[in-house]
Every structure is written in C-alpha cells, then in structure tokens.
Amino acid sequence: MVWKEGRSSVLIKNNDDINRYEWYKLQDNNLSTCWSEGVPGDGINEYILIPFGRPDGLNFNYKKAKRYTNIKCHVDFYNGNGESFELFKKNGRVKKCKIKIYDTPKSVGQNTIVVESEPLVIYDSDIEIKDIREVQEFDFLINLRDDYLYSTPTLILQFIILDVYKGTDYDDTCISEIKVYGEYVD
C-alpha cells in the first residue's frame, strides 16, 4: 500500500490556493477551512489518513496494551465545508464512509524511528454520517497487535468516502474537521 501525504487527492482550483483544501486543514481547529477531494465526480473511494495517539499526548506501546483489554477510540467529525451554511449546501458532504484503523509497528531509538513491518488492519467498519453542520461523535474499541517484537505502534485512521450528499452547485466533497484519539480501557 502506498500512502501519499495523508490523502488520496486534493482539490486545487489554481496556483493561488494550492494548499487551501489540504488534508491537514482537518486538524487546524478552524471550521472555516476544510479538506476537499480533487477527482472528477463526488470523490467516492477517495480517502484521508490521520495518525492518532492518546489524549495525554503519550504514545501507545505494546507492553502496556498487554495489561489492558482494549483501546477506546474516539472520533469527532465535522461534515462538509463549514465556512458558511451556503457553502455547506453548495458542496458535497459525506453520507457513508469506511473507517479502517491500522496498527503500524515501529522501533524507537535515539534520533531514529523505524517502521518495522506492514500496517495491520485492526478495525474496519462502515459508518453512516448525518447531513448536519455540527460535531458527530463516534466511539469504538480496538486491540493492538499482540506482539512484543516492536516497541511502539503508530495508529492510523483511514477514512474512505463511500457515498455522499450531493452539493447544489459543486461535486467536490468536503470535510471540515476530524479529531481522533484513543485511550486504554479494561
């Protein structure tokens, strides 16, 4: 699997706004910015990738995961272009998506981080999204790879567009914000 820059595509209207709709706008705490897919049509099967960690800012680790049964993942999702109600309706919004979470094992040393093996899908589910301009929250449980060979996982959420609410004027599908984090639970 080849992942490029956290997204499968991005909308670029002209050189003046080359970064205007990039994937990192999803985590800038600004509902007036958004990611927009950049392929012809509604963006079905386009995706974004978001690494996530714990709310306390610490990393997950495989040894600690042995002491706990699960990791509770939480997603805050803001659908569409949040700049205005008018732009929300003019652009496409996500109606259904697939969420996959990958456990990517890495070894961490002094001044080095090495990805040790292929990402493993540890969660895979389709989710229905409401056509509203407010936060939608999703929680789910996952288990890390059961392995002592590696020290630290990087958890990556892949959000794949499966269906959309059509925009009145544009076929660009937008998402304003996505916040993702997890915590150990018994």
ZAKEDREN-276672 format. One line per field, with one value per residue: residue in one letter; x, y, z of N, C-alpha, C, CB in turn. Coordinates in nm, 2 decimals, decimal comma, padded with zeros to 4 digits. Each point is the difference from the previous one (the first is absolute). Glycine has a CB too. Layout:
N
rest	c(a;...)
n.X	c(X;...)
n.Y	c(Y;...)
n.Z	c(Z;...)
ca.X	c(X;...)
ca.Y	c(Y;...)
ca.Z	c(Z;...)
c.X	c(X;...)
c.Y	c(Y;...)
c.Z	c(Z;...)
cb.X	c(X;...)
cb.Y	c(Y;...)
cb.Z	c(Z;...)
***
This chain:
186
rest	c(m;v;w;k;e;g;r;s;s;v;l;i;k;n;n;d;d;i;n;r;y;e;w;y;k;l;q;d;n;n;l;s;t;c;w;s;e;g;v;p;g;d;g;i;n;e;y;i;l;i;p;f;g;r;p;d;g;l;n;f;n;y;k;k;a;k;r;y;t;n;i;k;c;h;v;d;f;y;n;g;n;g;e;s;f;e;l;f;k;k;n;g;r;v;k;k;c;k;i;k;i;y;d;t;p;k;s;v;g;q;n;t;i;v;v;e;s;e;p;l;v;i;y;d;s;d;i;e;i;k;d;i;r;e;v;q;e;f;d;f;l;i;n;l;r;d;d;y;l;y;s;t;p;t;l;i;l;q;f;i;i;l;d;v;y;k;g;t;d;y;d;d;t;c;i;s;e;i;k;v;y;g;e;y;v;d)
n.X	c(00,09;00,16;-00,10;00,03;00,03;-00,18;-00,14;-00,03;00,05;00,09;-00,26;00,28;-00,27;00,30;00,28;-00,21;-00,03;00,32;-00,15;-00,33;00,00;00,29;-00,16;00,07;-00,32;-00,04;00,16;-00,10;-00,21;-00,17;-00,33;00,18;00,15;-00,16;00,23;-00,13;00,06;00,19;-00,24;-00,15;-00,23;-00,08;00,34;-00,13;00,28;00,08;00,16;00,04;00,24;-00,13;00,33;-00,23;00,20;-00,16;-00,21;00,32;00,10;00,02;00,07;-00,26;00,24;-00,10;00,03;-00,28;-00,15;00,07;-00,20;-00,26;-00,19;00,08;00,20;-00,31;00,07;-00,12;-00,07;-00,04;-00,15;00,01;-00,20;00,16;00,21;00,00;00,00;-00,31;-00,22;00,14;00,21;-00,22;-00,14;00,26;00,10;-00,13;-00,09;00,18;-00,31;00,23;00,29;00,09;00,06;00,26;00,08;00,28;00,08;00,23;00,17;00,16;00,24;-00,05;00,33;00,06;-00,20;-00,25;-00,31;00,11;-00,32;00,10;-00,21;-00,16;-00,13;-00,10;-00,27;00,01;-00,29;-00,15;-00,26;-00,14;00,00;-00,31;00,18;-00,28;00,00;00,16;00,17;00,08;00,27;-00,10;00,12;00,10;00,04;00,16;00,12;00,27;00,10;00,26;00,04;-00,07;00,33;00,19;00,08;-00,06;00,11;-00,27;-00,28;00,08;-00,33;00,01;-00,32;00,02;-00,24;-00,08;-00,19;-00,20;-00,15;00,06;-00,25;00,02;00,18;-00,29;00,28;00,16;-00,03;00,17;-00,09;00,05;00,11;-00,05;00,18;00,11;00,03;00,15;00,00;00,02;-00,05;00,14;-00,31;00,08)
n.Y	c(-00,12;00,22;00,16;00,23;00,16;-00,21;-00,12;-00,25;00,31;00,26;00,11;00,09;00,23;00,05;-00,09;00,14;-00,29;-00,18;-00,01;00,05;-00,31;-00,07;-00,24;00,26;00,12;-00,26;00,20;00,35;-00,08;00,07;-00,13;00,18;-00,29;-00,22;-00,20;00,12;-00,33;00,15;-00,23;00,17;00,01;00,08;-00,03;-00,32;-00,06;00,31;-00,13;00,25;-00,19;00,12;-00,12;-00,06;00,03;-00,05;00,24;-00,02;00,10;-00,34;-00,11;-00,17;-00,14;-00,26;00,05;00,14;-00,23;-00,21;00,18;-00,01;-00,24;00,24;00,20;00,11;00,07;00,28;00,03;00,32;-00,08;00,34;-00,17;00,20;00,17;00,04;00,25;-00,02;-00,19;00,05;-00,23;-00,21;00,01;00,01;-00,29;-00,28;00,00;-00,27;-00,12;-00,18;00,05;-00,29;00,11;-00,17;00,03;-00,05;-00,14;00,21;-00,25;00,28;-00,16;00,28;-00,02;00,25;00,15;-00,26;00,05;-00,32;00,02;-00,28;-00,03;00,12;00,24;-00,26;00,12;00,05;00,08;-00,13;00,22;00,07;00,27;00,03;00,28;00,10;00,14;00,14;00,26;-00,25;-00,14;-00,26;-00,10;-00,25;-00,13;-00,23;-00,16;00,03;-00,26;00,21;-00,21;-00,23;00,18;-00,03;00,09;00,30;00,17;00,06;-00,15;00,25;-00,06;00,05;00,09;-00,14;00,25;-00,24;00,27;-00,28;00,26;00,31;00,09;00,03;00,25;00,12;-00,01;-00,29;-00,29;00,16;-00,28;00,27;-00,19;00,32;-00,21;-00,30;00,08;-00,30;-00,02;-00,30;00,03;-00,29;-00,09;-00,23)
n.Z	c(00,00;-00,21;00,30;-00,24;00,31;00,23;-00,29;-00,18;-00,06;00,13;-00,16;-00,18;-00,04;-00,08;00,08;00,21;00,14;-00,03;00,29;-00,09;00,09;00,21;00,11;00,17;-00,05;00,21;00,23;-00,05;00,28;-00,32;00,02;-00,22;-00,10;-00,17;-00,04;-00,29;-00,04;-00,21;-00,14;-00,22;00,24;00,24;00,01;-00,10;00,19;00,15;00,25;00,16;00,08;00,29;00,09;00,23;00,22;00,21;-00,01;00,09;-00,32;00,03;-00,28;00,04;00,17;-00,15;00,31;00,02;-00,18;00,24;00,18;-00,22;-00,07;-00,18;-00,10;00,12;-00,33;00,12;-00,33;00,13;-00,30;-00,04;-00,24;-00,20;-00,07;00,36;-00,24;00,08;00,10;-00,28;00,03;00,12;-00,29;-00,19;00,10;-00,07;00,30;00,01;-00,10;00,12;00,14;-00,06;00,32;-00,15;00,32;-00,20;00,29;-00,18;00,21;00,04;00,12;00,16;-00,07;00,14;-00,24;-00,06;-00,06;-00,10;-00,13;00,17;-00,25;-00,22;00,17;00,17;-00,17;00,35;-00,18;-00,27;00,09;-00,28;00,19;-00,12;-00,04;00,14;-00,29;00,32;-00,08;00,27;00,03;-00,18;00,31;-00,18;00,31;-00,18;00,24;-00,17;00,14;-00,04;-00,22;00,24;-00,03;00,28;-00,33;00,12;00,24;-00,14;-00,13;-00,18;00,12;-00,34;00,08;-00,31;00,02;-00,26;-00,08;00,04;-00,11;-00,07;00,16;-00,35;00,11;-00,06;-00,17;00,01;-00,12;00,27;00,18;00,20;00,22;00,14;00,13;-00,05;00,34;-00,06;00,34;00,04;00,31;00,03;00,00;00,20)
ca.X	c(-00,09;00,08;-00,08;00,07;-00,03;-00,12;-00,12;00,01;00,00;-00,04;-00,05;00,08;-00,07;00,10;00,13;-00,01;-00,05;00,05;-00,01;-00,13;-00,09;00,08;-00,04;00,04;-00,10;-00,10;00,04;00,05;-00,10;-00,06;-00,11;-00,01;00,09;-00,04;00,06;-00,09;00,06;00,03;-00,02;-00,13;-00,11;-00,03;00,11;-00,02;00,12;00,12;00,02;00,09;00,07;00,02;00,06;-00,05;00,07;-00,08;-00,04;00,10;00,11;00,10;-00,02;-00,03;00,11;-00,05;00,00;-00,11;-00,12;-00,02;-00,06;-00,13;-00,07;-00,03;00,02;-00,12;00,04;-00,11;00,01;-00,09;-00,01;-00,08;-00,02;-00,02;00,07;-00,05;00,02;-00,13;-00,11;-00,01;00,11;-00,03;-00,10;00,05;00,10;-00,04;00,03;00,01;-00,12;00,04;00,15;00,06;00,11;00,10;00,12;00,12;00,10;00,13;00,10;00,12;00,10;00,04;00,13;00,05;00,00;-00,05;-00,13;00,00;-00,12;00,05;-00,07;-00,11;-00,11;-00,10;-00,14;-00,05;-00,14;-00,05;-00,15;-00,06;-00,07;-00,09;00,02;-00,12;00,02;-00,02;00,11;00,04;00,09;-00,06;00,10;00,00;00,09;00,01;00,10;00,10;00,11;00,12;00,07;00,04;00,14;00,10;00,12;00,01;-00,02;-00,11;-00,08;-00,06;-00,13;-00,04;-00,14;-00,02;-00,14;-00,03;-00,14;-00,07;-00,12;00,00;-00,12;00,04;00,00;-00,09;00,08;00,13;00,01;00,11;-00,04;00,09;-00,01;00,06;00,09;-00,01;00,09;00,00;00,09;-00,04;00,05;-00,01;-00,12;00,00)
ca.Y	c(00,12;00,12;00,11;00,13;00,13;00,00;00,00;-00,06;00,12;00,13;00,10;00,12;00,08;00,07;00,00;00,09;-00,07;-00,14;-00,07;00,04;-00,11;-00,11;-00,09;00,05;00,09;-00,08;00,00;00,14;00,06;00,11;-00,05;00,08;-00,07;-00,14;-00,08;-00,04;-00,10;00,07;-00,07;00,03;-00,07;00,03;-00,04;-00,13;-00,08;00,08;-00,03;00,08;-00,08;00,08;-00,07;00,05;-00,05;00,00;00,14;00,06;00,03;-00,11;-00,10;-00,13;-00,10;-00,14;-00,06;00,05;-00,06;-00,14;00,01;00,05;-00,08;00,07;00,14;00,07;00,10;00,11;00,09;00,12;00,02;00,12;-00,03;00,10;00,13;00,06;00,15;00,06;-00,09;00,01;-00,09;-00,14;-00,06;00,00;-00,11;-00,13;-00,04;-00,14;-00,07;-00,13;-00,02;-00,12;00,03;-00,10;00,05;-00,08;-00,01;00,00;-00,01;00,07;00,00;00,14;00,01;00,13;00,07;-00,08;-00,07;-00,10;-00,08;-00,14;-00,09;00,06;00,03;-00,11;00,06;-00,05;00,04;00,02;00,01;00,10;00,09;00,10;00,14;00,09;00,12;00,11;00,08;-00,01;-00,11;-00,13;-00,07;-00,15;-00,07;-00,14;-00,07;-00,08;-00,06;00,01;-00,12;-00,07;-00,03;00,07;00,02;00,14;00,08;00,10;00,01;00,12;-00,03;00,09;-00,01;00,03;00,04;-00,01;00,05;-00,11;00,07;00,14;00,08;00,08;00,14;00,06;00,07;-00,06;-00,14;-00,02;-00,04;00,07;-00,03;00,11;-00,04;-00,14;-00,02;-00,14;-00,04;-00,13;-00,02;-00,14;-00,03;-00,14)
ca.Z	c(00,00;00,00;00,05;-00,04;00,06;00,09;-00,08;-00,14;-00,09;00,05;-00,09;-00,03;-00,11;-00,07;00,07;00,11;00,12;-00,01;00,13;00,06;00,03;00,04;00,10;00,13;00,05;00,08;00,14;00,04;00,09;-00,07;-00,09;-00,13;-00,09;-00,02;-00,11;-00,11;-00,10;-00,12;-00,12;-00,07;00,06;00,14;00,09;00,05;00,02;00,04;00,14;00,08;00,11;00,12;00,11;00,13;00,12;00,12;00,03;00,09;-00,08;00,00;-00,10;00,04;-00,01;00,00;00,13;00,08;-00,06;00,06;00,13;-00,02;-00,09;-00,12;-00,01;-00,04;-00,10;-00,01;-00,11;-00,01;-00,15;-00,05;-00,14;-00,10;00,00;00,12;00,00;00,01;-00,03;-00,15;-00,05;00,05;-00,09;-00,13;-00,02;00,05;00,13;00,01;00,05;00,06;-00,01;00,06;00,09;00,03;00,09;-00,02;00,10;-00,07;00,10;-00,03;00,11;00,03;00,06;00,01;-00,13;-00,11;00,00;-00,12;-00,02;00,00;-00,09;-00,07;00,08;00,02;00,02;00,13;00,00;-00,13;00,02;-00,08;00,09;-00,06;00,05;-00,01;-00,08;00,09;00,02;00,14;00,02;00,02;00,07;-00,02;00,09;-00,03;00,07;-00,08;00,07;-00,08;-00,04;00,12;-00,04;00,07;-00,08;-00,03;00,12;00,00;-00,13;-00,05;-00,04;-00,11;-00,04;-00,14;-00,01;-00,14;-00,04;-00,07;-00,05;00,03;-00,03;-00,12;00,01;-00,09;-00,11;-00,03;00,03;00,09;00,13;00,10;00,14;00,07;00,11;00,06;00,12;00,03;00,11;00,07;00,13;00,05;00,08;00,04)
c.X	c(00,09;-00,10;00,08;-00,06;-00,13;-00,13;00,02;00,00;-00,04;-00,04;00,10;-00,06;00,10;00,12;-00,01;-00,05;00,04;-00,01;-00,13;-00,08;00,08;-00,05;00,02;-00,10;-00,11;00,04;00,05;-00,09;-00,07;-00,11;-00,02;00,10;-00,05;00,10;-00,11;00,08;00,01;-00,01;-00,14;-00,11;-00,01;00,11;-00,02;00,14;00,13;00,01;00,10;00,06;00,03;00,07;-00,06;00,07;-00,10;-00,03;00,11;00,13;00,11;-00,03;-00,06;00,12;-00,05;00,01;-00,11;-00,14;-00,03;-00,08;-00,15;-00,07;-00,01;00,05;-00,13;00,04;-00,12;00,03;-00,11;00,00;-00,09;-00,01;-00,01;00,09;-00,07;00,01;-00,13;-00,11;-00,02;00,11;-00,02;-00,09;00,06;00,09;-00,06;00,05;00,00;-00,14;00,03;00,15;00,04;00,11;00,08;00,10;00,11;00,09;00,13;00,11;00,13;00,09;00,05;00,13;00,05;00,01;-00,04;-00,14;00,00;-00,13;00,04;-00,07;-00,12;-00,11;-00,10;-00,13;-00,05;-00,15;-00,05;-00,15;-00,05;-00,09;-00,09;00,02;-00,13;00,04;-00,03;00,13;00,04;00,08;-00,08;00,11;-00,02;00,10;00,00;00,12;00,09;00,10;00,13;00,05;00,05;00,14;00,09;00,12;00,02;-00,02;-00,12;-00,08;-00,03;-00,13;-00,04;-00,15;-00,01;-00,15;-00,03;-00,14;-00,07;-00,13;00,00;-00,14;00,05;-00,01;-00,10;00,07;00,12;00,00;00,12;-00,05;00,10;-00,02;00,08;00,10;-00,02;00,11;-00,01;00,10;-00,05;00,06;-00,02;-00,12;00,01;-00,11)
c.Y	c(00,12;00,12;00,13;00,12;00,00;00,00;-00,06;00,11;00,12;00,10;00,12;00,07;00,08;00,01;00,09;-00,07;-00,15;-00,08;00,02;-00,12;-00,13;-00,08;00,05;00,11;-00,07;00,01;00,14;00,07;00,12;-00,06;00,07;-00,06;-00,14;-00,07;-00,03;-00,09;00,07;-00,08;00,04;-00,09;00,02;-00,05;-00,14;-00,08;00,09;-00,01;00,11;-00,09;00,09;-00,08;00,05;-00,07;00,01;00,15;00,06;00,03;-00,11;-00,10;-00,13;-00,09;-00,14;-00,06;00,04;-00,05;-00,14;00,01;00,04;-00,08;00,07;00,15;00,06;00,12;00,10;00,08;00,11;00,03;00,12;-00,02;00,13;00,12;00,08;00,15;00,07;-00,10;-00,02;-00,10;-00,14;-00,07;-00,01;-00,11;-00,13;-00,02;-00,15;-00,06;-00,13;-00,01;-00,13;00,06;-00,12;00,05;-00,11;00,01;-00,01;00,00;00,07;-00,02;00,14;-00,01;00,14;00,06;-00,08;-00,05;-00,08;-00,07;-00,14;-00,10;00,07;00,04;-00,11;00,07;-00,06;00,05;00,03;00,01;00,12;00,08;00,09;00,14;00,08;00,12;00,12;00,08;00,01;-00,12;-00,13;-00,09;-00,15;-00,06;-00,15;-00,06;-00,07;-00,06;00,02;-00,14;-00,07;-00,04;00,08;00,03;00,15;00,08;00,08;-00,01;00,14;-00,04;00,10;-00,03;00,03;00,02;00,00;00,04;-00,11;00,06;00,14;00,06;00,10;00,15;00,06;00,06;-00,08;-00,15;-00,04;-00,04;00,05;-00,06;00,11;-00,04;-00,15;00,00;-00,15;-00,02;-00,13;00,00;-00,15;-00,02;-00,16;-00,07)
c.Z	c(00,00;00,04;-00,03;00,08;00,08;-00,08;-00,13;-00,11;00,07;-00,11;-00,02;-00,11;-00,08;00,09;00,13;00,13;00,00;00,12;00,07;00,05;00,04;00,12;00,14;00,05;00,09;00,15;00,04;00,09;-00,06;-00,09;-00,13;-00,11;-00,02;-00,09;-00,10;-00,09;-00,13;-00,13;-00,06;00,07;00,15;00,10;00,07;00,00;00,02;00,15;00,06;00,11;00,11;00,11;00,13;00,12;00,12;00,03;00,09;-00,08;-00,01;-00,11;00,06;00,00;00,01;00,14;00,09;-00,05;00,05;00,13;-00,01;-00,11;-00,14;00,00;-00,05;-00,09;-00,01;-00,12;00,01;-00,15;-00,03;-00,15;-00,08;00,02;00,11;-00,01;00,01;-00,03;-00,15;-00,06;00,04;-00,10;-00,14;-00,03;00,05;00,14;00,01;00,06;00,07;-00,02;00,06;00,09;00,02;00,09;-00,02;00,12;-00,07;00,10;-00,03;00,12;00,01;00,07;00,01;-00,15;-00,12;00,02;-00,12;00,00;-00,02;-00,09;-00,06;00,10;00,00;00,02;00,13;00,02;-00,14;00,01;-00,09;00,10;-00,08;00,06;-00,03;-00,08;00,09;00,02;00,15;00,02;00,01;00,06;-00,02;00,09;-00,04;00,07;-00,10;00,09;-00,09;-00,04;00,13;-00,02;00,09;-00,08;-00,03;00,13;00,00;-00,13;-00,03;-00,05;-00,11;-00,04;-00,15;-00,01;-00,15;-00,04;-00,08;-00,06;00,05;-00,01;-00,10;00,04;-00,10;-00,12;-00,04;00,03;00,09;00,14;00,10;00,14;00,07;00,10;00,03;00,11;00,03;00,11;00,06;00,14;00,05;00,08;00,03;-00,08)
cb.X	c(-00,19;00,15;-00,11;00,05;00,13;00,14;-00,08;-00,12;-00,07;00,16;-00,24;00,21;-00,20;-00,17;00,12;-00,05;-00,19;00,15;00,24;00,00;-00,17;00,20;00,04;00,24;00,04;-00,04;00,05;00,11;00,14;00,21;-00,11;-00,07;00,20;-00,24;00,17;-00,13;-00,10;00,15;00,14;00,11;00,02;-00,24;00,04;-00,25;-00,10;-00,04;-00,04;-00,12;00,10;-00,20;00,22;-00,22;00,22;00,10;-00,24;-00,10;-00,04;00,03;00,19;-00,24;00,16;00,07;00,25;00,14;00,04;00,21;00,22;00,06;-00,12;-00,20;00,25;-00,12;00,15;-00,03;00,09;00,04;00,04;00,08;-00,12;-00,23;00,07;00,05;00,20;00,10;-00,12;-00,09;00,16;00,03;-00,18;-00,02;00,19;00,01;-00,10;00,26;-00,13;-00,22;00,03;-00,05;-00,13;-00,04;-00,16;-00,02;-00,15;-00,10;-00,10;-00,11;00,07;-00,23;00,06;00,12;00,18;00,24;-00,13;00,25;-00,14;00,08;00,08;00,05;00,03;00,17;-00,04;00,24;00,03;00,20;00,01;00,00;00,19;-00,17;00,25;-00,10;-00,07;-00,18;-00,06;-00,20;00,16;-00,15;00,01;-00,07;-00,05;-00,11;-00,14;-00,03;-00,15;00,06;00,06;-00,23;-00,08;-00,08;-00,04;-00,07;00,24;00,15;-00,10;00,22;-00,06;00,24;-00,08;00,20;00,00;00,17;00,08;00,09;-00,13;00,23;-00,09;-00,08;00,24;-00,15;-00,09;00,11;-00,11;00,14;-00,11;-00,01;-00,01;-00,21;00,00;-00,08;-00,03;-00,05;00,07;-00,01;-00,05;00,24;-00,14;00,08)
cb.Y	c(-00,12;-00,09;-00,14;-00,10;00,10;00,11;00,21;-00,20;-00,15;-00,03;-00,07;-00,11;00,01;00,14;-00,04;00,18;00,16;00,08;00,02;00,20;00,09;00,12;-00,19;-00,06;00,13;-00,15;-00,25;00,01;-00,07;00,15;-00,07;00,20;00,15;00,07;-00,11;00,22;-00,20;00,13;-00,20;00,06;-00,17;-00,03;00,24;00,00;-00,18;00,16;-00,25;00,22;-00,16;00,15;-00,03;00,04;00,07;-00,21;-00,06;-00,13;00,24;00,03;00,09;00,03;00,17;-00,02;-00,01;00,21;00,14;-00,07;00,06;00,23;-00,11;-00,14;-00,02;-00,07;-00,16;00,00;-00,20;00,09;-00,25;00,15;-00,21;-00,07;-00,01;-00,19;-00,03;00,22;00,06;00,24;00,19;00,07;00,09;00,24;00,17;-00,09;00,21;00,02;00,11;-00,11;00,25;-00,16;00,18;-00,11;00,11;00,03;-00,11;00,13;-00,22;00,17;-00,24;00,09;-00,22;-00,05;00,14;-00,07;00,19;-00,02;00,19;00,05;-00,20;-00,14;00,24;-00,16;00,03;00,00;00,09;-00,11;-00,09;-00,13;-00,01;-00,18;-00,02;-00,08;-00,12;-00,13;00,14;00,13;00,15;00,03;00,18;00,02;00,17;00,03;-00,03;00,16;-00,18;00,21;00,10;-00,09;-00,04;-00,12;-00,22;-00,04;00,01;00,15;-00,22;00,11;-00,10;00,01;00,05;-00,14;00,14;-00,19;00,24;-00,16;-00,22;00,02;-00,02;-00,17;00,00;00,05;00,22;00,22;-00,05;00,17;-00,21;00,21;-00,26;00,12;00,24;-00,11;00,24;-00,06;00,24;-00,12;00,25;-00,02;00,19;00,05)
cb.Z	c(00,12;-00,19;00,18;-00,23;-00,18;00,16;00,12;00,09;-00,19;00,19;00,06;00,07;00,15;-00,13;-00,21;-00,16;00,00;-00,17;00,02;-00,15;-00,16;-00,09;-00,15;-00,04;-00,22;-00,19;-00,02;-00,22;00,19;00,02;00,21;00,14;00,06;00,04;00,16;00,01;00,12;00,14;00,09;-00,22;-00,17;-00,06;00,04;-00,08;-00,14;-00,20;-00,03;-00,04;-00,17;-00,06;-00,13;-00,11;-00,09;00,09;-00,02;00,19;00,05;00,25;-00,13;-00,09;00,09;-00,23;-00,02;00,05;-00,20;-00,11;00,10;00,07;00,19;-00,02;-00,05;00,21;-00,13;00,25;-00,15;00,24;-00,04;00,19;00,07;-00,01;-00,25;00,13;-00,14;-00,07;00,21;00,01;00,00;00,24;00,14;00,00;00,02;-00,23;00,09;00,03;-00,19;-00,05;00,02;-00,20;00,12;-00,22;00,17;-00,25;00,18;-00,19;00,06;-00,14;-00,04;00,02;-00,09;00,22;00,09;-00,04;00,12;00,02;-00,09;00,23;00,14;-00,20;-00,05;00,10;-00,25;00,09;00,24;-00,12;00,23;-00,21;00,17;-00,04;-00,04;00,22;-00,22;00,12;-00,21;00,08;00,12;-00,20;00,17;-00,24;00,19;-00,22;00,20;-00,19;00,11;00,13;-00,23;00,05;-00,23;00,20;-00,11;-00,24;00,02;00,15;00,05;-00,06;00,23;-00,08;00,23;-00,08;00,21;-00,01;00,00;00,16;-00,01;-00,08;00,24;-00,16;00,09;00,19;00,08;00,05;-00,21;-00,12;-00,09;-00,14;-00,03;-00,04;00,09;-00,22;00,09;-00,24;00,04;-00,23;00,05;-00,01;-00,09;00,23)
***
